[in-house]
């Protein structure tokens, strides 16, 4: 699974950019360690992970 494939799944179920940001914020708030692991699983570079988690 890649980041682009995950985004395609989100788009297929109707999530727009705002919805994806809300999903990440909820994931980060409820399960910060799991969110970190998930982003690493998607092979997202550390700098991008930091930006995602801070937004």
N, CA, C and O of each residue as an XYZ file, in Angstrom:
220
protein
N       0.859     -1.173      0.000
C       0.000      0.000      0.000
C       0.896      1.223      0.000
O       1.891      1.285      0.723
N       0.532      2.184     -0.813
C       1.263      3.446     -0.867
C       0.343      4.582     -0.438
O      -0.870      4.412     -0.318
N       0.938      5.723     -0.216
C       0.157      6.916      0.124
C      -0.850      7.218     -0.981
O      -2.010      7.519     -0.701
N      -0.409      7.138     -2.235
C      -1.308      7.434     -3.353
C      -2.472      6.451     -3.420
O      -3.600      6.847     -3.714
N      -2.211      5.182     -3.151
C      -3.290      4.195     -3.148
C      -4.279      4.487     -2.026
O      -5.489      4.353     -2.207
N      -3.760      4.886     -0.866
C      -4.643      5.211      0.261
C      -5.512      6.422     -0.089
O      -6.709      6.432      0.198
N      -4.917      7.426     -0.700
C      -5.675      8.613     -1.113
C      -6.754      8.225     -2.115
O      -7.874      8.730     -2.044
N      -6.426      7.332     -3.049
C      -7.426      6.867     -4.021
C      -8.617      6.229     -3.315
O      -9.762      6.445     -3.711
N      -8.352      5.444     -2.271
C      -9.449      4.836     -1.509
C     -10.307      5.907     -0.842
O     -11.535      5.836     -0.888
N      -9.671      6.887     -0.228
C     -10.420      7.983      0.385
C     -11.290      8.695     -0.648
O     -12.464      8.969     -0.401
N     -10.707      8.988     -1.799
C     -11.456      9.690     -2.844
C     -12.611      8.836     -3.350
O     -13.687      9.357     -3.644
N     -12.397      7.538     -3.453
C     -13.441      6.637     -3.939
C     -14.653      6.626     -3.017
O     -15.781      6.443     -3.475
N     -14.427      6.820     -1.714
C     -15.563      6.848     -0.788
C     -16.094      8.264     -0.563
O     -16.967      8.480      0.277
N     -15.559      9.226     -1.324
C     -16.111     10.572     -1.294
C     -15.416     11.565     -0.385
O     -15.919     12.674     -0.202
N     -14.268     11.203      0.196
C     -13.558     12.170      1.035
C     -12.794     13.163      0.165
O     -12.084     12.783     -0.765
N     -12.955     14.440      0.488
C     -12.170     15.468     -0.186
C     -10.965     15.807      0.701
O     -10.759     15.181      1.740
N     -10.178     16.793      0.285
C      -8.974     17.167      1.048
C      -9.310     17.518      2.497
O      -8.598     17.122      3.419
N     -10.397     18.263      2.688
C     -10.787     18.647      4.046
C     -11.148     17.419      4.873
O     -10.764     17.317      6.038
N     -11.873     16.504      4.283
C     -12.239     15.275      4.977
C     -11.027     14.442      5.348
O     -10.974     13.855      6.429
N     -10.055     14.392      4.449
C      -8.833     13.642      4.735
C      -8.058     14.281      5.886
O      -7.509     13.577      6.733
N      -8.013     15.601      5.916
C      -7.333     16.294      7.019
C      -8.042     16.024      8.346
O      -7.394     15.807      9.370
N      -9.382     16.039      8.320
C     -10.143     15.753      9.542
C      -9.876     14.328     10.019
O      -9.731     14.082     11.217
N      -9.811     13.391      9.073
C      -9.526     11.995      9.413
C      -8.164     11.882     10.090
O      -8.033     11.220     11.119
N      -7.145     12.530      9.511
C      -5.805     12.485     10.102
C      -5.784     13.133     11.480
O      -5.143     12.610     12.392
N      -6.473     14.264     11.652
C      -6.507     14.927     12.964
C      -7.153     14.021     14.010
O      -6.676     13.926     15.141
N      -8.237     13.363     13.625
C      -8.919     12.452     14.549
C      -8.007     11.280     14.906
O      -7.897     10.906     16.074
N      -7.360     10.706     13.902
C      -6.429      9.598     14.119
C      -5.313     10.044     15.060
O      -4.964      9.330     16.000
N      -4.759     11.220     14.804
C      -3.654     11.750     15.615
C      -4.098     11.995     17.055
O      -3.360     11.690     17.992
N      -5.295     12.543     17.235
C      -5.796     12.852     18.571
C      -6.076     11.589     19.378
O      -5.705     11.497     20.548
N      -6.728     10.621     18.749
C      -7.123      9.408     19.468
C      -5.996      8.396     19.625
O      -5.851      7.768     20.674
N      -5.202      8.245     18.570
C      -4.193      7.176     18.543
C      -2.877      7.683     17.957
O      -2.487      7.249     16.873
N      -2.187      8.584     18.643
C      -0.982      9.186     18.065
C       0.096      8.171     17.684
O       0.722      8.307     16.632
N       0.320      7.167     18.513
C       1.345      6.172     18.177
C       0.927      5.339     16.973
O       1.746      5.029     16.107
N      -0.345      4.981     16.924
C      -0.856      4.237     15.778
C      -0.801      5.058     14.503
O      -0.525      4.524     13.428
N      -1.061      6.349     14.616
C      -1.001      7.233     13.457
C       0.419      7.275     12.913
O       0.632      7.181     11.704
N       1.388      7.418     13.807
C       2.796      7.420     13.401
C       3.138      6.114     12.682
O       3.748      6.131     11.613
N       2.749      4.997     13.264
C       3.041      3.690     12.660
C       2.382      3.547     11.299
O       2.986      3.018     10.366
N       1.146      4.015     11.182
C       0.419      3.942      9.919
C       1.138      4.747      8.837
O       1.314      4.262      7.720
N       1.551      5.962      9.159
C       2.237      6.805      8.181
C       3.569      6.188      7.771
O       3.956      6.259      6.604
N       4.265      5.589      8.720
C       5.514      4.898      8.388
C       5.238      3.691      7.495
O       6.000      3.420      6.567
N       4.154      2.964      7.769
C       3.762      1.805      6.965
C       3.540      2.204      5.509
O       3.813      1.430      4.592
N       3.042      3.419      5.310
C       2.829      3.929      3.950
C       4.126      4.423      3.311
O       4.115      4.933      2.190
N       5.237      4.273      4.020
C       6.556      4.696      3.518
C       6.631      6.189      3.233
O       7.289      6.617      2.284
N       5.958      6.971      4.056
C       6.001      8.421      3.920
C       7.290      8.905      4.583
O       7.621      8.463      5.683
N       8.019      9.806      3.927
C       9.276     10.307      4.501
C       9.046     11.029      5.838
O       7.992     11.629      6.050
N      10.033     10.965      6.732
C       9.896     11.569      8.072
C       9.466     13.035      8.070
O       8.644     13.429      8.898
N      10.001     13.851      7.164
C       9.608     15.271      7.131
C       8.133     15.428      6.797
O       7.450     16.277      7.370
N       7.644     14.616      5.876
C       6.233     14.692      5.506
C       5.358     14.174      6.643
O       4.286     14.724      6.895
N       5.797     13.127      7.330
C       5.056     12.618      8.492
C       4.924     13.717      9.534
O       3.849     13.916     10.099
N       5.998     14.420      9.788
C       5.971     15.514     10.765
C       4.933     16.561     10.365
O       4.156     17.017     11.204
N       4.919     16.942      9.089
C       3.948     17.945      8.615
C       2.517     17.436      8.770
O       1.636     18.176      9.208
N       2.288     16.182      8.412
C       0.943     15.612      8.517
C       0.488     15.621      9.973
O      -0.639     16.014     10.274
N       1.357     15.193     10.863
C       0.982     15.086     12.274
C       0.795     16.450     12.925
O       0.050     16.563     13.898
N       1.447     17.478     12.419
C       1.313     18.824     12.987
C       0.096     19.562     12.448
O      -0.325     20.558     13.036
N      -0.474     19.098     11.348
C      -1.596     19.838     10.735
C      -2.924     19.507     11.370
O      -3.953     20.047     10.964
